[in-house]
Amino acid sequence: MLGDLQHYWSGSFLAANAFIGLNLAGALLLGMLVGYERSYNGRAAGMRTYGLVCMASTALTVFVGHASLWYGGTSAHIQPDPTRVVQGVVTGIGFLCAGVIMKDGMSIRGLTTAASIWAAAAIGVLLGVGFYAAALLLAVLCVASMSMLHGLESRLPGRMTLDLSLTFQPGEAPDFDLLIQRAKSRGYRVLNDTLTITYADNQALWRVSLVAPDKARALSPAALAAEMAATEGVSRFSIVPVRS
């Protein structure tokens, strides 16, 4: 029995364990590098999550390359399929990514975090199969895209969508055509198919989405809120930018 244990701590077994350990350490560092951007921006998934995802993906990929050493070298006849391992990693990460995506009205949050977790798994797979330069490049590109492209995207021409909720005073009869005209004069277009109307305690609650075809020319949400606060017949309101 003691001789069998020494077999696992000598020769090719020790070299393979050292090689796998170095891969795991590198995967942890690269995963933490990607996760720092999410942690810096106050997201729930931070350096620990990304480091674990990247490291686990590496572990599940790199050990396939040492099949001849499995079970003490007694399973040399086993021919593992690395593509099936990668498929399992991607499927498992999909469940984790689904857990960080949340939908609130028309806003969908967590898509960037989910995509970056998936990318962290891909970094781990690249490390596991030995493409170290590609893994490092992917990690750098992930950090750059999450930290720099958001600012670039905000400067480019684009549309802005707002989720508007209006609670009218008791007995107040709102006019939808008037709402469309006022929104148009302030640079917004009302999406008719998003209108939902709730009526309770003699009060009407409207919820509708507004789209600004040119966000640079549309009235800002803060200025729009100031106007809504001074509008007669409205008791409560909320303006939420739609995010994805």
Residue frames as qw, qx, qy, qz and C-alpha x, y, z in Angstrom:
[[0.000, 0.885, 0.466, 0.000, 0.00, 0.00, 0.00],
 [0.296, -0.804, 0.102, 0.505, 2.79, 2.42, 0.90],
 [0.416, -0.145, 0.601, 0.667, 4.52, 1.65, -2.38],
 [0.229, 0.631, 0.658, 0.341, 1.34, 2.45, -4.29],
 [0.120, -0.943, -0.235, 0.202, 1.10, 5.82, -2.58],
 [0.395, -0.583, 0.347, 0.620, 4.71, 6.65, -3.39],
 [0.454, 0.278, 0.668, 0.520, 3.92, 5.90, -7.01],
 [0.122, 0.867, 0.455, 0.160, 1.58, 8.91, -7.08],
 [0.228, -0.955, 0.065, 0.180, 4.27, 11.24, -5.73],
 [0.500, -0.453, 0.539, 0.504, 7.11, 10.47, -8.07],
 [0.393, 0.065, 0.712, 0.579, 8.14, 10.72, -11.70],
 [0.011, -0.304, -0.556, -0.774, 5.56, 11.61, -14.30],
 [0.306, -0.699, -0.646, -0.038, 2.73, 11.85, -11.76],
 [0.371, -0.638, -0.209, 0.642, 4.46, 14.58, -9.79],
 [0.204, -0.110, 0.376, 0.897, 5.34, 16.45, -12.99],
 [0.108, -0.485, -0.689, -0.527, 1.74, 16.24, -14.21],
 [0.343, -0.750, -0.525, 0.211, 0.41, 17.54, -10.89],
 [0.336, -0.485, 0.012, 0.807, 2.88, 20.44, -10.96],
 [0.099, 0.118, 0.543, 0.825, 1.88, 21.27, -14.52],
 [0.222, -0.637, -0.677, -0.292, -1.83, 21.19, -13.67],
 [0.393, -0.683, -0.378, 0.486, -1.19, 23.30, -10.58],
 [0.247, -0.266, 0.199, 0.910, 0.54, 25.99, -12.62],
 [0.067, -0.351, -0.646, -0.674, -2.37, 26.03, -15.05],
 [0.335, -0.704, -0.626, 0.022, -4.82, 26.41, -12.17],
 [0.364, -0.564, -0.172, 0.721, -2.83, 29.28, -10.67],
 [0.127, -0.050, 0.402, 0.905, -2.74, 31.06, -14.02],
 [0.182, -0.511, -0.709, -0.451, -6.46, 30.50, -14.52],
 [0.357, -0.698, -0.513, 0.349, -7.20, 31.95, -11.07],
 [0.274, -0.422, 0.045, 0.863, -5.19, 35.08, -11.85],
 [0.007, -0.120, -0.556, -0.822, -6.80, 35.63, -15.25],
 [0.265, -0.603, -0.727, -0.197, -10.27, 35.01, -13.86],
 [0.341, -0.670, -0.367, 0.548, -9.65, 37.49, -11.05],
 [0.202, -0.176, 0.265, 0.926, -8.42, 40.01, -13.63],
 [0.162, -0.366, -0.633, -0.662, -11.73, 39.81, -15.51],
 [0.402, -0.635, -0.659, 0.042, -13.75, 39.74, -12.29],
 [0.336, -0.331, -0.260, 0.843, -12.11, 42.88, -10.91],
 [0.073, -0.157, -0.329, -0.928, -13.95, 45.03, -13.44],
 [0.477, -0.505, -0.614, -0.376, -17.29, 43.63, -12.27],
 [0.552, -0.493, -0.505, 0.443, -16.30, 43.99, -8.61],
 [0.258, -0.099, -0.040, 0.960, -15.13, 47.57, -9.19],
 [0.267, -0.235, -0.355, -0.865, -18.54, 48.45, -10.64],
 [0.422, -0.136, 0.517, -0.732, -20.37, 46.97, -7.66],
 [0.742, 0.045, -0.480, -0.467, -21.71, 43.81, -9.29],
 [0.838, -0.396, 0.252, -0.280, -22.58, 40.77, -7.21],
 [0.958, 0.113, 0.077, 0.254, -20.26, 38.49, -9.18],
 [0.064, -0.943, 0.317, 0.073, -16.72, 39.63, -8.47],
 [0.208, 0.662, -0.720, -0.027, -13.15, 38.40, -8.42],
 [0.438, -0.221, 0.840, -0.232, -13.90, 35.23, -6.44],
 [0.769, 0.387, 0.399, -0.317, -16.68, 34.10, -8.77],
 [0.615, 0.727, -0.261, -0.160, -14.68, 34.71, -11.94],
 [0.007, -0.616, 0.784, -0.075, -11.55, 33.15, -10.49],
 [0.581, -0.061, 0.772, -0.250, -13.43, 30.00, -9.49],
 [0.771, 0.531, 0.212, -0.280, -15.18, 29.72, -12.86],
 [0.465, 0.753, -0.457, -0.087, -11.97, 30.13, -14.83],
 [0.159, -0.507, 0.833, -0.157, -10.01, 27.79, -12.57],
 [0.692, 0.081, 0.657, -0.286, -12.69, 25.08, -12.61],
 [0.746, 0.623, -0.002, -0.234, -12.93, 25.25, -16.41],
 [0.267, 0.708, -0.654, 0.007, -9.18, 24.84, -16.63],
 [0.404, -0.320, 0.822, -0.243, -9.19, 21.90, -14.23],
 [0.773, 0.279, 0.494, -0.285, -11.91, 20.08, -16.15],
 [0.676, 0.711, -0.139, -0.136, -10.05, 20.61, -19.42],
 [0.149, 0.737, -0.657, 0.054, -6.41, 20.10, -18.55],
 [0.557, -0.311, 0.746, -0.192, -6.81, 16.75, -16.79],
 [0.872, 0.398, 0.194, -0.209, -8.16, 15.19, -20.00],
 [0.508, 0.745, -0.432, 0.012, -4.72, 15.59, -21.52],
 [0.039, -0.499, 0.826, -0.258, -3.25, 13.28, -18.89],
 [0.878, -0.076, -0.060, -0.469, -5.58, 10.33, -19.37],
 [0.752, 0.267, -0.587, 0.135, -2.67, 7.90, -19.41],
 [0.188, 0.265, -0.682, 0.655, -2.02, 8.73, -15.75],
 [0.631, -0.356, -0.024, -0.689, -5.59, 8.32, -14.55],
 [0.915, -0.318, 0.048, -0.244, -6.08, 5.88, -11.65],
 [0.608, -0.579, 0.516, 0.172, -2.40, 5.37, -11.20],
 [0.161, 0.536, -0.683, -0.469, -1.70, 4.68, -14.85],
 [0.376, 0.061, 0.924, -0.045, -3.93, 1.61, -14.97],
 [0.501, 0.656, 0.496, -0.271, -6.34, 3.17, -17.48],
 [0.183, -0.433, 0.492, 0.733, -4.01, 3.75, -20.42],
 [0.210, 0.284, 0.841, 0.410, -6.61, 2.24, -22.74],
 [0.123, 0.778, 0.511, -0.344, -9.09, 5.06, -22.03],
 [0.317, 0.227, 0.373, 0.842, -9.50, 7.52, -24.93],
 [0.033, 0.654, 0.494, -0.572, -11.31, 10.60, -23.57],
 [0.315, 0.632, 0.464, 0.535, -13.05, 13.08, -25.88],
 [0.259, -0.207, -0.238, 0.913, -12.00, 16.65, -25.00],
 [0.181, -0.253, -0.364, -0.878, -14.85, 18.15, -27.01],
 [0.538, -0.528, -0.623, -0.209, -17.40, 16.47, -24.75],
 [0.490, -0.400, -0.430, 0.645, -15.66, 17.91, -21.70],
 [0.083, -0.022, 0.079, 0.993, -15.80, 21.40, -23.20],
 [0.366, -0.397, -0.562, -0.626, -19.48, 20.86, -24.01],
 [0.560, -0.533, -0.612, 0.164, -20.14, 19.94, -20.39],
 [0.355, -0.264, -0.237, 0.865, -18.29, 23.02, -19.15],
 [0.100, -0.151, -0.290, -0.940, -20.29, 25.31, -21.42],
 [0.481, -0.478, -0.634, -0.373, -23.57, 23.69, -20.35],
 [0.542, -0.483, -0.538, 0.430, -22.76, 24.01, -16.67],
 [0.220, -0.160, -0.075, 0.959, -21.72, 27.64, -17.01],
 [0.200, -0.366, -0.512, -0.751, -25.01, 28.30, -18.80],
 [0.505, -0.619, -0.601, -0.014, -26.93, 27.49, -15.61],
 [0.457, -0.428, -0.265, 0.733, -24.72, 29.84, -13.62],
 [0.101, 0.056, 0.256, 0.960, -25.16, 32.63, -16.17],
 [0.304, -0.529, -0.619, -0.494, -28.94, 32.22, -16.13],
 [0.497, -0.598, -0.547, 0.310, -28.91, 32.84, -12.38],
 [0.321, -0.364, -0.100, 0.869, -27.39, 36.32, -12.68],
 [0.043, -0.242, -0.467, -0.850, -29.88, 37.60, -15.28],
 [0.053, 0.488, 0.687, -0.536, -32.85, 39.44, -13.78],
 [0.028, 0.439, 0.538, 0.719, -35.84, 41.01, -15.52],
 [0.046, -0.507, -0.524, 0.683, -37.67, 43.97, -14.01],
 [0.411, 0.733, 0.181, -0.510, -40.38, 45.28, -16.30],
 [0.738, 0.673, -0.032, 0.032, -38.69, 46.01, -19.60],
 [0.003, 0.817, -0.568, 0.102, -35.25, 46.22, -18.00],
 [0.981, -0.005, -0.169, 0.095, -32.99, 43.20, -18.17],
 [0.179, -0.856, 0.466, -0.136, -30.01, 43.27, -15.85],
 [0.706, -0.406, 0.579, 0.032, -27.04, 40.98, -15.64],
 [0.856, 0.512, 0.067, -0.004, -26.50, 40.25, -19.33],
 [0.338, 0.795, -0.462, 0.203, -22.98, 41.67, -19.34],
 [0.440, -0.531, 0.672, -0.269, -22.10, 39.77, -16.17],
 [0.895, 0.100, 0.409, -0.149, -23.49, 36.54, -17.63],
 [0.740, 0.657, -0.119, 0.079, -21.57, 37.00, -20.87],
 [0.108, 0.774, -0.569, 0.257, -18.35, 37.77, -19.02],
 [0.676, -0.342, 0.614, -0.222, -18.73, 34.67, -16.81],
 [0.908, 0.359, 0.215, -0.025, -19.11, 32.64, -19.99],
 [0.489, 0.787, -0.325, 0.193, -15.97, 34.32, -21.35],
 [0.322, -0.668, 0.625, -0.244, -14.12, 33.45, -18.12],
 [0.872, -0.033, 0.478, -0.102, -15.00, 29.82, -18.71],
 [0.777, 0.620, -0.009, 0.107, -13.64, 30.10, -22.25],
 [0.085, 0.828, -0.510, 0.217, -10.41, 31.55, -20.84],
 [0.620, -0.423, 0.632, -0.192, -10.12, 28.54, -18.58],
 [0.911, 0.285, 0.296, -0.025, -10.69, 26.14, -21.47],
 [0.549, 0.783, -0.244, 0.161, -7.98, 27.83, -23.53],
 [0.198, -0.717, 0.626, -0.235, -5.59, 27.54, -20.63],
 [0.808, -0.182, 0.527, -0.192, -6.49, 23.91, -20.12],
 [0.886, 0.402, 0.211, 0.100, -5.68, 22.93, -23.69],
 [0.708, -0.227, 0.190, 0.641, -2.43, 24.92, -23.69],
 [0.331, 0.660, 0.272, 0.617, -3.26, 28.09, -25.64],
 [0.443, -0.531, -0.366, 0.623, -1.75, 30.39, -23.02],
 [0.157, -0.098, 0.178, 0.967, -1.21, 33.43, -25.23],
 [0.245, -0.399, -0.604, -0.645, -4.75, 33.20, -26.56],
 [0.467, -0.616, -0.617, 0.149, -6.13, 32.89, -23.01],
 [0.352, -0.417, -0.181, 0.818, -4.20, 35.96, -21.89],
 [0.007, 0.080, 0.384, 0.920, -5.36, 37.91, -24.94],
 [0.339, -0.527, -0.681, -0.380, -8.99, 36.92, -24.33],
 [0.441, -0.598, -0.503, 0.441, -8.76, 38.04, -20.70],
 [0.228, -0.280, 0.033, 0.932, -7.32, 41.42, -21.70],
 [0.129, -0.234, -0.551, -0.790, -9.97, 41.87, -24.40],
 [0.379, -0.597, -0.705, -0.061, -12.74, 41.02, -21.92],
 [0.363, -0.566, -0.330, 0.663, -11.51, 43.61, -19.43],
 [0.126, -0.140, 0.262, 0.947, -11.09, 46.22, -22.17],
 [0.188, -0.379, -0.672, -0.608, -14.54, 45.60, -23.66],
 [0.397, -0.659, -0.634, 0.079, -16.30, 45.84, -20.30],
 [0.388, -0.595, -0.217, 0.670, -14.41, 48.90, -19.04],
 [0.156, -0.304, 0.295, 0.893, -13.98, 50.93, -22.23],
 [0.005, 0.286, 0.747, 0.600, -16.79, 50.08, -24.63],
 [0.120, -0.710, -0.661, 0.209, -19.50, 51.32, -22.25],
 [0.131, -0.669, -0.036, 0.730, -18.11, 54.85, -22.44],
 [0.069, -0.148, 0.624, 0.764, -17.75, 54.62, -26.20],
 [0.020, -0.459, -0.855, -0.240, -21.30, 53.31, -26.54],
 [0.092, -0.753, -0.489, 0.431, -22.69, 56.23, -24.55],
 [0.083, -0.570, 0.201, 0.792, -21.00, 58.73, -26.91],
 [0.089, 0.064, 0.784, 0.611, -22.30, 57.15, -30.11],
 [0.487, -0.034, -0.128, -0.863, -25.69, 58.12, -31.55],
 [0.213, -0.141, -0.967, 0.012, -28.41, 55.87, -30.28],
 [0.482, -0.530, -0.391, -0.578, -31.85, 55.55, -28.77],
 [0.024, -0.157, 0.720, -0.676, -32.93, 55.78, -25.14],
 [0.508, -0.392, -0.666, -0.380, -35.88, 53.90, -23.70],
 [0.168, -0.245, 0.540, -0.787, -37.73, 54.85, -20.52],
 [0.324, -0.392, -0.860, -0.045, -40.22, 52.83, -18.50],
 [0.166, -0.260, 0.133, -0.942, -42.86, 55.33, -17.36],
 [0.270, -0.453, -0.843, 0.110, -45.43, 54.63, -14.62],
 [0.157, -0.291, 0.019, -0.944, -48.17, 57.13, -13.87],
 [0.170, -0.457, -0.834, 0.256, -50.67, 56.97, -11.02],
 [0.091, -0.467, -0.267, -0.838, -53.51, 59.42, -11.51],
 [0.203, -0.079, 0.524, -0.823, -55.54, 61.09, -8.77],
 [0.238, 0.349, 0.885, -0.197, -58.87, 59.52, -7.82],
 [0.386, 0.734, 0.467, -0.308, -61.52, 60.22, -10.42],
 [0.051, 0.682, -0.394, -0.614, -59.02, 61.60, -12.92],
 [0.835, 0.431, 0.339, -0.038, -59.70, 60.49, -16.52],
 [0.365, -0.511, 0.488, 0.607, -56.33, 60.33, -18.34],
 [0.651, 0.701, 0.015, -0.290, -56.08, 61.06, -22.07],
 [0.815, -0.114, 0.418, 0.386, -53.75, 58.72, -23.98],
 [0.544, 0.682, 0.243, 0.425, -53.65, 60.96, -27.06],
 [0.131, -0.968, 0.127, -0.173, -52.54, 63.86, -24.89],
 [0.721, -0.532, 0.392, 0.208, -49.77, 61.69, -23.45],
 [0.769, 0.283, 0.375, 0.434, -48.59, 60.86, -26.98],
 [0.289, 0.877, 0.111, 0.367, -48.52, 64.54, -27.97],
 [0.373, -0.894, 0.240, -0.060, -46.63, 65.62, -24.86],
 [0.804, -0.290, 0.418, 0.307, -44.09, 62.84, -25.26],
 [0.671, 0.518, 0.310, 0.431, -43.55, 63.76, -28.93],
 [0.089, 0.956, -0.011, 0.279, -42.96, 67.41, -28.11],
 [0.474, -0.782, 0.405, -0.019, -40.22, 66.37, -25.71],
 [0.245, 0.617, -0.726, -0.182, -38.43, 64.08, -28.14],
 [0.320, -0.122, 0.923, -0.173, -40.03, 60.75, -27.23],
 [0.560, 0.020, -0.558, -0.612, -42.25, 58.27, -29.00],
 [0.636, -0.197, 0.539, -0.515, -44.80, 56.23, -27.07],
 [0.179, 0.127, -0.946, -0.239, -44.76, 52.48, -27.74],
 [0.641, -0.169, -0.071, -0.745, -48.48, 51.75, -27.90],
 [0.827, -0.044, -0.539, -0.157, -48.10, 47.99, -27.54],
 [0.435, 0.100, -0.689, 0.570, -46.38, 48.40, -24.15],
 [0.340, -0.374, 0.149, -0.850, -49.30, 50.19, -22.46],
 [0.409, -0.303, -0.852, 0.123, -50.73, 48.43, -19.41],
 [0.316, -0.475, 0.025, -0.821, -53.58, 49.92, -17.37],
 [0.381, -0.257, -0.831, 0.315, -54.41, 48.99, -13.80],
 [0.317, -0.531, -0.103, -0.779, -57.38, 50.43, -11.92],
 [0.561, -0.350, -0.697, 0.278, -57.77, 50.17, -8.16],
 [0.286, -0.566, -0.438, 0.638, -59.19, 52.36, -5.36],
 [0.271, 0.903, 0.312, -0.118, -60.64, 54.73, -7.97],
 [0.117, -0.802, 0.408, 0.421, -57.13, 55.40, -9.29],
 [0.865, 0.501, -0.005, 0.008, -55.73, 54.56, -12.71],
 [0.495, -0.613, 0.504, 0.354, -52.17, 53.29, -13.04],
 [0.746, 0.658, -0.076, -0.070, -50.60, 53.49, -16.48],
 [0.570, -0.507, 0.524, 0.379, -47.31, 51.89, -17.42],
 [0.714, 0.690, 0.120, 0.016, -45.84, 52.55, -20.85],
 [0.696, -0.224, 0.263, 0.630, -42.47, 52.71, -22.58],
 [0.256, 0.939, -0.014, -0.229, -41.06, 55.83, -24.22],
 [0.793, 0.065, 0.278, 0.538, -38.35, 55.75, -26.88],
 [0.013, 0.875, -0.135, -0.464, -36.15, 58.70, -27.79],
 [0.835, 0.510, 0.110, 0.172, -35.08, 58.28, -31.45],
 [0.483, 0.564, -0.274, 0.611, -32.23, 60.73, -30.76],
 [0.628, -0.569, -0.431, 0.310, -31.20, 60.69, -27.11],
 [0.412, -0.045, -0.070, 0.907, -29.11, 63.86, -27.59],
 [0.142, -0.295, -0.242, -0.913, -32.20, 65.91, -28.49],
 [0.538, -0.529, -0.619, -0.218, -34.68, 64.33, -26.09],
 [0.377, -0.740, 0.200, -0.520, -35.52, 65.83, -22.72],
 [0.244, 0.324, -0.845, 0.349, -33.42, 64.26, -19.99],
 [0.520, -0.405, -0.752, -0.020, -35.12, 61.91, -17.49],
 [0.295, -0.324, -0.484, 0.757, -34.41, 64.41, -14.69],
 [0.162, 0.093, -0.098, -0.978, -36.08, 67.28, -16.57],
 [0.471, -0.229, -0.680, -0.513, -38.93, 64.97, -17.55],
 [0.444, -0.386, -0.744, 0.317, -39.41, 64.05, -13.89],
 [0.091, -0.236, -0.273, 0.928, -39.54, 67.74, -12.93],
 [0.352, -0.046, -0.364, -0.861, -42.33, 68.31, -15.43],
 [0.522, -0.290, -0.778, -0.197, -44.23, 65.24, -14.25],
 [0.313, -0.304, -0.646, 0.627, -44.05, 66.47, -10.65],
 [0.116, 0.264, 0.128, -0.949, -45.79, 69.69, -11.71],
 [0.283, -0.141, -0.703, -0.637, -48.44, 67.97, -13.85],
 [0.529, -0.098, 0.350, -0.767, -51.98, 68.24, -12.48],
 [0.884, 0.060, -0.116, -0.449, -53.89, 65.02, -12.01],
 [0.756, 0.244, -0.577, 0.189, -50.82, 62.87, -11.39],
 [0.660, -0.715, 0.106, -0.204, -50.37, 61.69, -7.81],
 [0.644, -0.501, 0.532, 0.227, -47.35, 59.41, -8.28],
 [0.741, 0.637, -0.190, -0.091, -44.95, 58.53, -11.07],
 [0.666, -0.476, 0.479, 0.317, -41.69, 56.72, -11.78],
 [0.594, 0.749, -0.260, -0.137, -39.25, 57.01, -14.66],
 [0.733, -0.402, 0.519, 0.180, -36.80, 54.13, -15.06],
 [0.337, 0.639, -0.567, -0.396, -34.27, 53.91, -17.93],
 [0.982, 0.096, 0.078, -0.141, -34.54, 50.54, -19.61],
 [0.097, -0.703, 0.697, 0.105, -31.25, 48.67, -19.33],
 [0.980, 0.154, -0.029, -0.119, -29.98, 45.45, -20.82]]
